[in-house]
Amino acid sequence: MPGFVGAVQIISIGSSGVFNVGDVLQIHPVSNLKTFAGAGSFITGDEIKVTNEYSSVNVYDQDDMDQGILFTL
């Protein structure tokens, strides 16, 4: 149903964000992310002790592209 929209102020939209005003059937925001992290990287809490000697994270990726996100619905 059509309607009138007053003033709109957009502060920021993320890289895969969508801003829509009006009628829409489907919206498909798409993004991809690859995260490399070592031991204890995503631990949260109080008084955490991580002991991991001789640890390394292999960030060498042989292929140019992983799964593509083009034409995905």
BELBELUR-V507453 format. One record per residue. N is the residue number from 0. RES is the residue in one small letter. OMEGA is omega in radians with two decimals (999 if undefined). Layout:
n	res	omega
N	RES	OMEGA
N	RES	OMEGA
This chain:
n	res	omega
0	m	3.13
1	p	3.12
2	g	3.11
3	f	3.14
4	v	3.11
5	g	-3.13
6	a	3.14
7	v	3.08
8	q	3.13
9	i	3.13
10	i	3.10
11	s	3.05
12	i	-3.13
13	g	-3.07
14	s	3.11
15	s	-3.11
16	g	-3.13
17	v	3.04
18	f	-3.08
19	n	3.00
20	v	3.14
21	g	-3.11
22	d	3.12
23	v	3.10
24	l	-3.14
25	q	3.02
26	i	-3.11
27	h	3.03
28	p	-3.07
29	v	3.05
30	s	3.06
31	n	-3.08
32	l	3.05
33	k	-3.08
34	t	3.04
35	f	-3.13
36	a	3.13
37	g	-3.10
38	a	3.09
39	g	-3.05
40	s	-3.04
41	f	3.12
42	i	3.08
43	t	3.12
44	g	-3.13
45	d	3.05
46	e	3.13
47	i	3.09
48	k	3.13
49	v	3.10
50	t	-3.14
51	n	-3.11
52	e	3.08
53	y	3.14
54	s	3.07
55	s	3.11
56	v	3.14
57	n	-3.12
58	v	3.10
59	y	-3.13
60	d	-3.01
61	q	-3.06
62	d	-3.13
63	d	-3.08
64	m	3.02
65	d	3.14
66	q	-3.13
67	g	3.12
68	i	3.10
69	l	3.08
70	f	3.07
71	t	3.13
72	l	999
